[in-house]
Amino acid sequence: MGTAPIAIALDSREIEDLREWIAQTREIVSTLKIGLETFYRIGADAIDLVRESGCDLFLDVKLHDIPNTVAGAASALARYSPKYLTVHASGGSEMVRAACAALPETYITAVTVLTSLDDQVLREVGICTPAQDTVLRQAASAVEAGARAIVCSPHEVSRVRSEVGVDIVLITPGVRPAGAAPDDQKRVMTPVEALAAGADLLVIGRPITGAVNINSAALAIAQEIDRS
């Protein structure tokens, strides 16, 4: 069994947590994800741990600003050589295109509708189309602008795959093993369900990092995927 298509969300205030989580999972998963809180608190030290692990670096900072500013920010992050760098698809095609031009070797990854949102919340912020339709429109626009990966919930991944084709990497948060608490995720599936729907990479955090035995939790999910 090779490494599983899992990106572990390394969300912690303490670098010692990250060091332990990486040590327990680096031979099981393909990718390690540094999100906003960890990046702002720990920064380059967290990224160094990921790069030393041999896993792919997923830098999930969700850039969202005018195109010139996003291009500058992406260029500033080039020194970390992330495999994946997230931008918000809602920033528009020109913004996505600017990020792609600034980091041509990186998979610029367009984040569509966050998995913590549902149709009711979208209506509250003025988006009146259903989440699935909004995701599909944003994904198509981002790929047209040069994005090579898309983040969407497992519930949209099948439709997105049909829209963007086989060459785009589809990344799904909102993935929870059967019986796990959904936490703040609202549109969830199990790992096997998400992969069957067309996902390429699964973002999983607390079901692994919050487990009593982190290695066993990661290995159990990896083995479940391998058997499917």
Secondary structure, DSSP 8 states (H G I E B T S, - for coil): ---EEEEEE---S-HHHHHHHHHHHTTTEEEEEEEHHHHHHHTHHHHHHHHHHTSEEEEEEEE-S-HHHHHHHHHHHGGG--SEEEEEGGG-HHHHHHHHHH-TTSEEEEE-S-TT--HHHHHHTT--S-HHHHHHHHHHHHHHTT--EEE--TTTHHHHHHHH-TTSEEEE--B--TT---TT-SS-B-HHHHHHHT-SEEEE-HHHHTSSSHHHHHHHHHHHHHH-
